[in-house]
Amino acid sequence: MKPLQAIAERTIEEIKAVAGDGLSSEQQKKIASLIDDAVIQALLEGQHRAVDAALACPDADQDITHKVAKQIRLKNDALIVNLTSLR
């Protein structure tokens, strides 16, 4: 979890460097929220692609692929809950 939070914080610092000291505290909070939302959307897109790839396996492997897809969803759901709680 810390690496994702570190990425968000580093990104905020980079945005502040580009924007100068003109960002208010409220603007910084809004930018942090936008970054969080973008990270979550990217994670969901990655989850959908991973699940689609798993489910594209031959029919003989469908039981295993459904189990893998379920685990992918569960892990990503937990990650999203943890990210949301950091706000």
MARNUDREN-517479 format. One record per residue (C-alpha): x, y, z; residue in one letter. Coordinates in steps of 0.05 Angstrom, whole numbers. Layout:
% residues N
PT | X | Y | Z | A
...
END
This chain:
% residues 87
PT | 0 | 0 | 0 | M
PT | 56 | 48 | 17 | K
PT | 85 | 47 | -54 | P
PT | 18 | 71 | -82 | L
PT | 13 | 125 | -30 | Q
PT | 84 | 146 | -44 | A
PT | 68 | 150 | -119 | I
PT | 9 | 194 | -104 | A
PT | 49 | 239 | -59 | E
PT | 106 | 244 | -108 | R
PT | 57 | 261 | -163 | T
PT | 27 | 317 | -121 | I
PT | 96 | 345 | -109 | E
PT | 111 | 342 | -184 | E
PT | 46 | 379 | -199 | I
PT | 63 | 431 | -147 | K
PT | 131 | 440 | -180 | A
PT | 98 | 452 | -247 | V
PT | 43 | 497 | -219 | A
PT | 89 | 535 | -171 | G
PT | 68 | 554 | -101 | D
PT | 1 | 578 | -127 | G
PT | -37 | 516 | -105 | L
PT | -81 | 525 | -45 | S
PT | -90 | 470 | 7 | S
PT | -159 | 457 | -22 | E
PT | -132 | 451 | -92 | Q
PT | -79 | 402 | -68 | Q
PT | -133 | 359 | -35 | K
PT | -173 | 360 | -99 | K
PT | -112 | 340 | -140 | I
PT | -98 | 283 | -91 | A
PT | -170 | 259 | -99 | S
PT | -164 | 261 | -175 | L
PT | -100 | 220 | -171 | I
PT | -134 | 169 | -125 | D
PT | -192 | 163 | -173 | D
PT | -146 | 154 | -233 | A
PT | -106 | 100 | -197 | V
PT | -169 | 63 | -179 | I
PT | -196 | 67 | -250 | Q
PT | -129 | 42 | -276 | A
PT | -130 | -16 | -227 | L
PT | -201 | -35 | -248 | L
PT | -181 | -33 | -321 | E
PT | -122 | -78 | -306 | G
PT | -168 | -125 | -268 | Q
PT | -216 | -129 | -326 | H
PT | -160 | -145 | -374 | R
PT | -130 | -198 | -328 | A
PT | -197 | -231 | -318 | V
PT | -212 | -229 | -393 | D
PT | -144 | -261 | -407 | A
PT | -157 | -316 | -355 | A
PT | -226 | -331 | -382 | L
PT | -199 | -337 | -453 | A
PT | -166 | -403 | -436 | C
PT | -191 | -468 | -468 | P
PT | -255 | -499 | -440 | D
PT | -217 | -555 | -405 | A
PT | -184 | -504 | -360 | D
PT | -247 | -463 | -344 | Q
PT | -252 | -487 | -272 | D
PT | -181 | -463 | -258 | I
PT | -190 | -398 | -297 | T
PT | -254 | -381 | -258 | H
PT | -216 | -392 | -193 | K
PT | -159 | -347 | -218 | V
PT | -208 | -294 | -241 | A
PT | -242 | -295 | -173 | K
PT | -176 | -286 | -137 | Q
PT | -157 | -228 | -182 | I
PT | -224 | -194 | -166 | R
PT | -217 | -206 | -91 | L
PT | -146 | -180 | -88 | K
PT | -163 | -118 | -128 | N
PT | -226 | -105 | -88 | D
PT | -184 | -107 | -24 | A
PT | -133 | -60 | -55 | L
PT | -187 | -10 | -75 | I
PT | -217 | -12 | -5 | V
PT | -148 | 2 | 24 | N
PT | -136 | 59 | -24 | L
PT | -203 | 90 | -9 | T
PT | -190 | 86 | 66 | S
PT | -125 | 127 | 56 | L
PT | -165 | 188 | 34 | R
END
